Protein backbone atom coordinates (compact mmCIF):
# COMPACT_ATOMS: atom_id res chain seq x y z
CA UNK A 1 0.00 0.00 0.00
CA UNK A 2 1.36 3.38 -0.97
CA UNK A 3 2.05 6.24 1.39
CA UNK A 4 -0.66 8.23 -0.35
CA UNK A 5 -3.24 5.53 0.38
CA UNK A 6 -2.42 5.56 4.06
CA UNK A 7 -3.37 9.19 4.59
CA UNK A 8 -7.02 8.52 5.34
CA UNK A 9 -7.38 4.74 5.47
CA UNK A 10 -8.36 4.66 9.15
CA UNK A 11 -9.88 7.10 11.68
CA UNK A 12 -6.59 7.72 13.50
CA UNK A 13 -4.64 8.50 10.32
CA UNK A 14 -7.44 10.81 9.17
CA UNK A 15 -7.48 12.59 12.53
CA UNK A 16 -3.70 13.10 12.50
CA UNK A 17 -3.75 14.37 8.91
CA UNK A 18 -6.58 16.76 9.69
CA UNK A 19 -4.74 18.22 12.68
CA UNK A 20 -1.44 18.59 10.81
CA UNK A 21 -3.18 20.40 7.93
CA UNK A 22 -4.34 23.10 10.34
CA UNK A 23 -0.76 24.10 11.11
CA UNK A 24 0.33 24.50 7.50
CA UNK A 25 0.71 28.04 6.22
CA UNK A 26 -2.25 29.08 4.08
CA UNK A 27 -2.66 32.04 1.74
CA UNK A 28 -6.10 33.48 2.42
CA UNK A 29 -8.36 34.26 -0.51
CA UNK A 30 -10.02 37.14 1.31
CA UNK A 31 -12.51 38.07 4.01
CA UNK A 32 -16.13 39.06 4.04
CA UNK A 33 -16.75 42.78 3.94
CA UNK A 34 -19.65 44.75 5.42
CA UNK A 35 -21.14 44.83 1.92
CA UNK A 36 -21.26 41.04 1.68
CA UNK A 37 -24.87 40.72 2.79
CA UNK A 38 -27.46 38.13 1.84
CA UNK A 39 -30.61 40.20 2.20
CA UNK A 40 -33.25 38.97 -0.23
CA UNK A 41 -31.42 35.68 -0.84
CA UNK A 42 -33.12 32.34 -0.20
CA UNK A 43 -30.77 29.50 0.72
CA UNK A 44 -31.44 25.77 0.99
CA UNK A 45 -28.91 23.93 3.16
CA UNK A 46 -28.89 20.20 3.90
CA UNK A 47 -27.63 18.62 7.10
CA UNK A 48 -28.13 21.81 9.05
CA UNK A 49 -29.46 20.50 12.36
CA UNK A 50 -26.02 20.09 13.92
CA UNK A 51 -22.31 20.79 13.56
CA UNK A 52 -21.05 22.68 10.54
CA UNK A 53 -24.47 22.92 8.91
CA UNK A 54 -26.13 24.41 11.99
CA UNK A 55 -23.34 26.96 12.42
CA UNK A 56 -23.49 27.88 8.74
CA UNK A 57 -27.27 28.32 8.83
CA UNK A 58 -26.87 30.67 11.80
CA UNK A 59 -24.16 32.74 10.12
CA UNK A 60 -26.13 33.06 6.89
CA UNK A 61 -29.23 34.15 8.81
CA UNK A 62 -27.16 36.84 10.53
CA UNK A 63 -26.22 38.12 7.08
CA UNK A 64 -29.87 38.57 6.20
CA UNK A 65 -30.60 35.39 4.24
CA UNK A 66 -33.85 33.47 4.30
CA UNK A 67 -32.66 30.01 5.31
CA UNK A 68 -34.39 26.72 4.54
CA UNK A 69 -32.90 23.97 6.73
CA UNK A 70 -33.39 20.57 5.07
CA UNK A 71 -32.82 18.00 7.80
CA UNK A 72 -33.65 14.50 8.96
CA UNK A 73 -34.12 15.48 12.61
CA UNK A 74 -34.21 18.48 14.92
CA UNK A 75 -37.53 19.91 13.75
CA UNK A 76 -38.51 22.43 15.09
CA UNK A 77 -36.06 22.95 17.96
CA UNK A 78 -32.97 23.50 15.81
CA UNK A 79 -34.75 26.09 13.73
CA UNK A 80 -35.75 27.89 16.89
CA UNK A 81 -32.11 27.78 17.99
CA UNK A 82 -31.00 29.43 14.75
CA UNK A 83 -33.66 32.10 15.14
CA UNK A 84 -32.51 32.86 18.67
CA UNK A 85 -28.80 32.98 17.82
CA UNK A 86 -29.19 34.96 14.60
CA UNK A 87 -32.00 37.28 15.60
CA UNK A 88 -33.79 36.39 12.36
CA UNK A 89 -37.28 34.99 11.92
CA UNK A 90 -36.64 34.02 8.28
CA UNK A 91 -35.85 30.40 9.17
CA UNK A 92 -37.75 27.39 7.84
CA UNK A 93 -37.29 23.67 8.39
CA UNK A 94 -38.16 20.89 5.97
CA UNK A 95 -37.74 17.18 6.52
CA UNK A 96 -35.62 15.07 4.18
CA UNK A 97 -33.96 11.67 4.42
CA UNK A 98 -31.11 11.77 1.92
CA UNK A 99 -30.82 7.98 1.89
CA UNK A 100 -34.34 7.87 0.43
CA UNK A 101 -34.72 9.32 -3.07
CA UNK A 102 -38.50 9.48 -2.67
CA UNK A 103 -37.94 11.77 0.32
CA UNK A 104 -35.71 13.99 -1.83
CA UNK A 105 -38.50 14.28 -4.40
CA UNK A 106 -40.93 15.26 -1.64
CA UNK A 107 -38.48 17.91 -0.43
CA UNK A 108 -38.24 19.46 -3.88
CA UNK A 109 -42.01 19.45 -4.29
CA UNK A 110 -42.33 21.28 -0.97
CA UNK A 111 -39.60 23.79 -1.84
CA UNK A 112 -41.23 24.53 -5.19
CA UNK A 113 -44.75 24.77 -3.77
CA UNK A 114 -43.93 26.76 -0.65
CA UNK A 115 -41.00 28.93 -1.72
CA UNK A 116 -40.85 28.87 -5.51
CA UNK A 117 -37.21 29.68 -6.20
CA UNK A 118 -33.95 29.45 -4.28
CA UNK A 119 -30.82 31.50 -4.90
CA UNK A 120 -28.22 29.23 -3.31
CA UNK A 121 -27.97 25.52 -2.53
CA UNK A 122 -25.48 24.23 0.04
CA UNK A 123 -24.97 20.46 -0.02
CA UNK A 124 -23.54 19.95 3.45
CA UNK A 125 -25.04 16.70 4.77
CA UNK A 126 -22.67 13.75 5.19
CA UNK A 127 -22.30 10.69 7.39
CA UNK A 128 -19.53 8.35 8.52
CA UNK A 129 -21.20 5.06 9.34
CA UNK A 130 -19.62 2.33 11.44
CA UNK A 131 -20.60 -0.34 8.92
CA UNK A 132 -22.27 -0.79 5.57
CA UNK A 133 -26.06 -0.48 5.62
CA UNK A 134 -28.55 -0.95 2.80
CA UNK A 135 -31.06 1.74 1.98
CA UNK A 136 -34.60 0.97 0.88
CA UNK A 137 -33.34 1.24 -2.69
CA UNK A 138 -30.74 -1.49 -2.07
CA UNK A 139 -27.75 0.89 -2.16
CA UNK A 140 -25.09 1.45 0.48
CA UNK A 141 -26.16 4.25 2.82
CA UNK A 142 -22.96 6.28 2.91
CA UNK A 143 -22.68 6.11 -0.89
CA UNK A 144 -26.25 7.35 -1.16
CA UNK A 145 -26.06 10.19 1.37
CA UNK A 146 -22.53 11.41 0.64
CA UNK A 147 -22.73 11.26 -3.15
CA UNK A 148 -25.75 9.99 -5.05
CA UNK A 149 -28.32 12.01 -3.08
CA UNK A 150 -26.52 15.17 -4.18
CA UNK A 151 -26.67 14.07 -7.80
CA UNK A 152 -30.41 13.50 -7.44
CA UNK A 153 -31.09 16.66 -5.44
CA UNK A 154 -29.24 19.02 -7.78
CA UNK A 155 -30.58 17.50 -10.98
CA UNK A 156 -34.17 17.54 -9.78
CA UNK A 157 -33.88 21.14 -8.59
CA UNK A 158 -32.59 22.05 -12.05
CA UNK A 159 -35.28 20.01 -13.79
CA UNK A 160 -38.00 21.69 -11.73
CA UNK A 161 -36.50 25.14 -12.45
CA UNK A 162 -36.06 25.88 -8.76
CA UNK A 163 -33.10 28.25 -9.08
CA UNK A 164 -33.63 31.99 -9.35
CA UNK A 165 -31.99 33.07 -12.59
CA UNK A 166 -33.61 36.52 -12.75
CA UNK A 167 -31.18 38.15 -10.31
CA UNK A 168 -27.93 39.77 -11.43
CA UNK A 169 -26.02 37.34 -9.22
CA UNK A 170 -25.55 33.82 -10.55
CA UNK A 171 -27.26 31.01 -8.63
CA UNK A 172 -24.68 29.28 -6.43
CA UNK A 173 -24.39 25.54 -5.78
CA UNK A 174 -21.93 24.75 -3.01
CA UNK A 175 -20.60 21.33 -2.01
CA UNK A 176 -18.93 20.70 1.33
CA UNK A 177 -16.20 18.29 0.30
CA UNK A 178 -12.98 17.12 1.94
CA UNK A 179 -9.28 16.97 1.16
CA UNK A 180 -9.70 13.22 1.59
CA UNK A 181 -11.08 13.23 -1.97
CA UNK A 182 -7.41 13.11 -3.03
CA UNK A 183 -6.72 9.82 -1.30
CA UNK A 184 -8.27 7.15 -3.58
CA UNK A 185 -6.05 5.84 -6.34
CA UNK A 186 -8.90 5.75 -8.81
CA UNK A 187 -12.55 5.07 -9.52
CA UNK A 188 -14.28 1.75 -8.95
CA UNK A 189 -16.04 1.73 -12.28
CA UNK A 190 -16.50 -2.05 -12.49
CA UNK A 191 -18.46 -2.15 -9.24
CA UNK A 192 -20.02 1.31 -9.28
CA UNK A 193 -23.10 1.45 -7.07
CA UNK A 194 -22.86 -2.16 -5.96
CA UNK A 195 -23.43 -2.78 -2.26
CA UNK A 196 -20.11 -3.47 -0.52
CA UNK A 197 -19.93 -4.70 3.02
CA UNK A 198 -17.43 -2.97 5.32
CA UNK A 199 -16.81 -2.29 8.98
CA UNK A 200 -15.58 0.68 10.99
CA UNK A 201 -11.99 0.07 9.90
CA UNK A 202 -12.91 0.91 6.29
CA UNK A 203 -15.48 3.65 6.87
CA UNK A 204 -13.03 6.57 6.64
CA UNK A 205 -11.55 5.14 3.45
CA UNK A 206 -15.03 4.86 1.93
CA UNK A 207 -15.80 8.41 3.09
CA UNK A 208 -12.83 9.72 1.09
CA UNK A 209 -13.89 7.78 -1.99
CA UNK A 210 -17.40 9.19 -1.89
CA UNK A 211 -15.97 12.69 -1.50
CA UNK A 212 -13.98 12.02 -4.68
CA UNK A 213 -17.22 11.11 -6.45
CA UNK A 214 -18.93 14.25 -5.18
CA UNK A 215 -16.03 16.54 -6.10
CA UNK A 216 -15.86 15.01 -9.58
CA UNK A 217 -19.60 15.56 -9.94
CA UNK A 218 -19.18 19.22 -8.96
CA UNK A 219 -16.59 19.74 -11.68
CA UNK A 220 -18.72 18.03 -14.31
CA UNK A 221 -21.80 19.94 -13.18
CA UNK A 222 -20.01 23.26 -13.70
CA UNK A 223 -18.95 22.23 -17.19
CA UNK A 224 -22.51 21.26 -18.12
CA UNK A 225 -24.15 24.34 -16.62
CA UNK A 226 -21.58 26.76 -18.02
CA UNK A 227 -20.86 25.86 -21.65
CA UNK A 228 -18.69 28.00 -23.90
CA UNK A 229 -17.07 29.76 -20.92
CA UNK A 230 -20.24 31.76 -20.25
CA UNK A 231 -21.06 31.29 -16.56
CA UNK A 232 -24.74 30.82 -15.75
CA UNK A 233 -24.26 29.09 -12.40
CA UNK A 234 -21.49 29.20 -9.83
CA UNK A 235 -20.53 25.69 -8.70
CA UNK A 236 -18.21 25.76 -5.69
CA UNK A 237 -16.67 23.13 -3.43
CA UNK A 238 -14.61 23.36 -0.28
CA UNK A 239 -12.94 21.48 2.53
CA UNK A 240 -13.62 23.11 5.92
CA UNK A 241 -10.80 21.18 7.61
CA UNK A 242 -11.34 19.06 10.71
CA UNK A 243 -14.52 20.11 12.50
CA UNK A 244 -15.47 19.44 16.11
CA UNK A 245 -18.86 18.00 15.21
CA UNK A 246 -20.80 14.80 15.77
CA UNK A 247 -19.84 13.20 12.45
CA UNK A 248 -17.95 10.47 14.34
CA UNK A 249 -20.97 9.63 16.50
CA UNK A 250 -20.97 6.04 15.23
CA UNK A 251 -17.38 5.37 16.32
CA UNK A 252 -17.09 2.53 18.88
CA UNK A 253 -18.08 3.60 22.38
CA UNK A 254 -14.62 2.74 23.72
CA UNK A 255 -13.08 5.44 21.51
CA UNK A 256 -15.70 8.14 22.09
CA UNK A 257 -14.06 9.73 25.19
CA UNK A 258 -10.68 9.97 23.39
CA UNK A 259 -12.25 11.38 20.23
CA UNK A 260 -14.16 13.94 22.27
CA UNK A 261 -10.92 15.15 23.85
CA UNK A 262 -8.99 15.23 20.56
CA UNK A 263 -11.83 16.95 18.70
CA UNK A 264 -12.25 19.51 21.46
CA UNK A 265 -8.55 20.40 21.64
CA UNK A 266 -7.36 20.21 18.05
CA UNK A 267 -10.38 20.49 15.77
CA UNK A 268 -12.00 23.78 14.90
CA UNK A 269 -15.39 24.74 16.22
CA UNK A 270 -18.26 24.56 13.70
CA UNK A 271 -18.49 28.36 13.89
CA UNK A 272 -14.86 28.83 12.82
CA UNK A 273 -14.97 25.98 10.30
CA UNK A 274 -18.01 27.51 8.59
CA UNK A 275 -15.92 30.46 7.32
CA UNK A 276 -15.17 29.08 3.82
CA UNK A 277 -18.79 27.98 3.37
CA UNK A 278 -20.08 31.43 4.33
CA UNK A 279 -17.43 33.12 2.18
CA UNK A 280 -18.39 31.16 -0.95
CA UNK A 281 -22.06 31.83 -0.20
CA UNK A 282 -21.89 35.57 0.44
CA UNK A 283 -18.69 37.07 -0.94
CA UNK A 284 -18.84 39.38 -3.93
CA UNK A 285 -15.26 38.34 -4.72
CA UNK A 286 -16.52 35.12 -6.32
CA UNK A 287 -19.49 36.59 -8.17
CA UNK A 288 -19.61 35.43 -11.77
CA UNK A 289 -17.15 32.56 -11.25
CA UNK A 290 -18.11 29.23 -12.80
CA UNK A 291 -16.18 27.13 -10.29
CA UNK A 292 -13.91 27.35 -7.29
CA UNK A 293 -12.43 25.13 -4.58
CA UNK A 294 -11.21 26.21 -1.16
CA UNK A 295 -9.26 24.32 1.45
CA UNK A 296 -9.96 26.22 4.65
CA UNK A 297 -9.64 29.80 3.31
CA UNK A 298 -6.99 28.97 0.71
CA UNK A 299 -7.72 28.40 -2.97
CA UNK A 300 -6.51 25.08 -4.40
CA UNK A 301 -6.96 22.93 -7.48
CA UNK A 302 -9.02 19.82 -6.93
CA UNK A 303 -7.37 16.45 -7.47
CA UNK A 304 -6.55 15.72 -11.11
CA UNK A 305 -8.87 12.70 -11.05
CA UNK A 306 -11.78 14.93 -10.09
CA UNK A 307 -11.12 17.56 -12.73
CA UNK A 308 -10.77 15.02 -15.55
CA UNK A 309 -13.43 15.52 -18.25
CA UNK A 310 -13.35 11.80 -19.03
CA UNK A 311 -13.98 10.85 -15.41
CA UNK A 312 -16.68 13.48 -15.00
CA UNK A 313 -18.56 12.34 -18.09
CA UNK A 314 -18.32 8.68 -17.12
CA UNK A 315 -19.47 9.34 -13.56
CA UNK A 316 -22.47 11.32 -14.79
CA UNK A 317 -23.61 8.60 -17.19
CA UNK A 318 -23.04 5.79 -14.70
CA UNK A 319 -24.99 7.68 -12.04
CA UNK A 320 -27.91 8.14 -14.44
CA UNK A 321 -27.82 4.44 -15.38
CA UNK A 322 -27.71 3.37 -11.74
CA UNK A 323 -30.70 5.53 -10.86
CA UNK A 324 -32.62 4.17 -13.83
CA UNK A 325 -31.95 0.61 -12.65
CA UNK A 326 -33.08 1.65 -9.18
CA UNK A 327 -36.33 3.00 -10.60
CA UNK A 328 -35.56 6.68 -10.01
CA UNK A 329 -36.32 9.06 -12.84
CA UNK A 330 -34.56 12.41 -13.10
N, C-alpha and C positions, 0 to 999 in steps of 0.2 A: 504493500500500500504506500502510495506516495505521501510526501510531506504535506502537499496541498490537500489531499483527501482527509488528513487527520485534523485539519483545522476545526471542523464542526461535527465530527463523527460521534461525539458523545456529549452529554450535558456539561461535564467538567471542562472539556476542551473548549466548548462554545462559550462557557462562562469566562474562562481565562482570556480567550481571544477578545471577547467583548470588553473586558476591563482594560486590556492592554491598548485597544484602539482608542480609548478615551484619553490616553496620555500622549498620543501622537499629535504633533503640531498640525493644525488645520488652517487653511486660508479661508476666511469667512467670505461668503458671497455678498453679504449685506445685512441690514437690520430693517425692521419695520419702522416706518416713519409715522408721524401723527396723521398724515394724509392717507395712510393705508387702512381705510375703513371698509366695512362690509355692509353698510346700510343699504337696504333694498335688495340684498342678495339672499337667495334661499339655498340652503346647503343640506344635502342628504349625507349622513355619515353612518356607516355601519360599525357595529361593535363598540358602541359609545356608552355602555352602561358601567364601564369600569376602566381603570388603567389609562393608557394613552388616549383612547377614544373619548373617555369622559372628560379628561383634562382639555383635550382639543375642543370638544363641544363647548365647554365653559369659556375658553379663550375666544372662540369665534363669536359667541353670544355677546361677550364684552365689547367686541368690535362692531356690534350692530347687526349681525347676521340673524336671519330667521333660520333656526336650526331644527332639522328633522332627524331625530335619533332613531335609527333602525336597529332594533335589539331583540335578543331572544328572551331576556329577563330584565327585571328592574323597573317595570312599568307599574305605577307612575312615579315611584319614589326617586329614581335617579333623575328624572326630568325636573322634579321639584328641587332637587339638589342643585342642578344647573341654574335654574331660575334664581335660587337664593344666592349662589356664589357670583353670578354674573349681573344680577339686577335687571335681567331681561325677562319679559313674559312671552317672548316670541320663540317658545320652545315646544316642540311636539314630539310625541313618541309613537312609533309604529312597531308592531311585532313582526319579526321575520326569523325563520330558522334557515340559515344558509346551507344546511345539509339537505334541505328539502326544496327542490326546484319549484314545486307547486306553491310553496310558501313565498318564494321569490316573486312568482307571478302575481300572487295576491298583494304583495307589497307594492308592486308597480301599479296595479289597478287602483290601489288606495291613494298612492302618490298622485296619479293622474286625475283621479276623481276629486280628491280633496284640495290639492295644491296646484294642479295644472302643470307648471313648468318649474324646473330647478335650474340654478345657475352653476352649481358646483357639486360634484360627487366625490366623496372621500371613501375609498375602499380600505377600511382599517381592520376589520374583523379577521382574526386568525386564532388558531388553536394549536397546542402541542399536546397530543394525546399520549397516554401511557402505553397504548396498544392499538392495533388496527381494529376498527369497528366498521361494520357495514351500514350504509344508509338504507332508507326504504327503496332507493333506486338500485341497490346492489353495488354501489361504489364505496371506496374507502373514504371514511369521514374527513380525514385531514386533507386528502386530495380534493374533495368536494368543497370544503369550506375555504381552504387557503388558495385554491386556484379556480376550479371549474365554476363555482358560484359567481365569481367575479366576471367570468366570460359570459355567463347567462345574464347576470344583472345588467352589465353595461350594454350588451347587445339588445336586450329587451327595452331598456330605457331609450336607446337610439331608435329602435323600431317603432316605439309608441310616441316618438317625437316629444320626449319629456324634457329636453334641454332647451333653455331659453337662448335663442340665437338672434333675438331682436336687439339686444344690448350691444353697446360698442365693445365691451369686453368679451373675449372669447369664453365659451363655456370651458370649465376646467374639470378634468378627471384625474384624480390623484390616488396613487397606489402606495400604501405603506408596505415597503419591501424590506429587505435585509441584505447586508453584505454577505450573508451566507449563501446568496444566490450564486456566488462565484465558486463555491466549493465542489459541486458535482463535476465529474469529468465529461459528462455528455448527457444526451437525452435517451430515455428508455423507450424508443419508438416501437420496438417489437412487442412490448407489453403495456403500451399506453392505455391507461384507464382500467387495467385489470386489477382486481382486488389482490393485494399482497399482504400476507400476515406479517406482523412485526411486533416486537415488544419495546419496552422503554429504552433499551440500549440503542435502538435504531431510530427512535422518534425524532431526535434532533437532526439526524442525517436526512430523514424524509422531509422535515420542515425546510431545510435548505434547498432540496430538490424542487419542492413545490413553489418556493420563492423564485427559483430560476424560471419555472413555467410562467409564473405571474409577470415577472419582469420582461420576459420575452414577449408575452402577450401585450404588455404596455407599449413596447417598441413597435410591434406590428400594428396595433390599434392606431398609433399616431400616423404611421405611414398610410393607412387606409383612410383615415379621416382628413388627412392633409395632403392630398395629391398635388403634384406640380409645384411643390414648395410654396403653397398658398395656405397658410394656417387658417383653419376654421374651428379647431378645438385645440386646447392645450392639454397634453397628456403628460403628467408628471409622475415621478416615482421617487422614493426616498428611503433611506435607512435611518431611523431615529437613534441608533445605538442601543446599548443595553438599557432596558427600562425596568424600574422597580415596580412591576405589576404582578398580576395574578396569573400570568400566562403559564407558569410552571405549577399550577395548582394540582395537576395530576401526577406530579413526581411522587415517588414512594414516600410514605409518611416518615420513614426513618431519616430521610434527607431534608425534610421540610424545615426543621429548625436551623440547619446549616445554611440552606438556601435563603432563608429569611434574613439571616445575619449578613451574608455576602451581598444580597440584593440591597439591603438597607445601607450598607457602608459604601459599596463601590458603584452600584448602578444609579442612574439618574432618576430623579423623581419624574412621574408622568408630566408634571407641569413644565419642567425644564426640557424634557425629551420632546414635547409637542412643538418646540420652536420651529423646526424645519417644515412640519406639516402646516402650521399657521402661516409661515412665510410664503410657502408655495400657494396657499389659498388666498392670501390677502395682498401680497406685495405687488406694487405696480412695476417693479423691476422685471418681472417675468411676463408681463402682459404681451400678448401677441406671439409668444414662443410656442412652437409646435411640441417640443419635448424638453425635458430636463430631468436630471437625477442628482440628488443631494445625499451625501453621507454626513450625518450631523448637519452642520451649516457650511459644508465644503462641497463644491461642485466636482463630480467625477464622471468618467465614462462608465457605463454599465459593462458587465463582462462581455467579451467578444462573442460568446455563444448566444447571449441574449439579443445582441444587436444584429445578428446575422439575418439577412432577408430570407435566406433559404429555411432556416430554422423557424422563423416567425410564420412564414407561409405554411409550412408543414404542420406546425402546432395548431394554427387556426383551422385548417381542414380536418385534422384528426379530432379536434375538439367538437367540430360540427358533426362529424360522423359518429362520434361516441354518443353525443346527445340524441341523435336520430335513432341509434340503436336502443337508447334508454327510453325512447318515446317522448322526448322533449323537443318541441318545435320552437325555433327562434323566429 
